[in-house]
């Protein structure tokens, strides 16, 4: 492979269409304010590069990024790529990853609104991701030991597996299908509305009005904190090892908890309310 080392690139499409190249300790910046530096390239390795210009990695087949930094000026850094591996990198530009496939993120520190939209086959190992609106309409996601913070995450996703992670997020997993989360913390409001086949195992769930309008929802050995008005119009099988502040109009299934502060079944409910509710420690 050709090696390009310790260079500065600032012009439009400086390395356009590169093949089999290692770009090492280079800086993509400058008054020329160029963009699309490596667009339409193949088999690229970028090591410890500083990216301060827009759209550097578009339409690339085979891109490995090790170390380095993408600044806030590095907007929409990776779009329409296949075979993406990113490790130990700071990703700070908006829309950092979109419509890509076969992605591996390892120990990435991302602060990127609209991160990871419409992507396929994502494997996340460790790292710290902050994004206001993350992983919209993405599918086949695997995450382990990830720390996430943001507002609207994993909406309209499919085939998601998350383990040993911490999610600080509201409106997460809305309309998501076929999701399993194990041994994780989910802290946020309005969790998983309209989801289908969501399974949580040994998770700690915190926040108001979780799990409304869900289909085939399963909670196994979970704990809940500050959760009120839960399970409204949901099809649910829940085994909760803690108190639930209140349960409202669950559609069907079984909800079993140590204690339930209030069970709300309104006479004017829109849908039938047929779920069985069990309190293990009811006095």
Secondary structure, DSSP 8 states (H G I E B T S, - for coil): -EEEES-EE-STTTTTT-EEEEEES-EE-STT----TTTT-EEEEEES-EE-SS--EES-EEEEEES-EE-TTS-S-EES-EEEEEES-EE-STT-EES-EEEEEES-EEE-SS-SBT-EEEEEES-EEE-SEESTT-EEEEEES-EEEEEEESTT-EEEEEES-EEEEESTTTT-EEEEEES-EEE-SSTTTT-EEEEEES-EEESSS-S-S-BSEEEEEEEEES--SBTTT-EEEEEEEEEEEEEE---EEEEEEEEEEEEE--TT-SS----EEEETT--
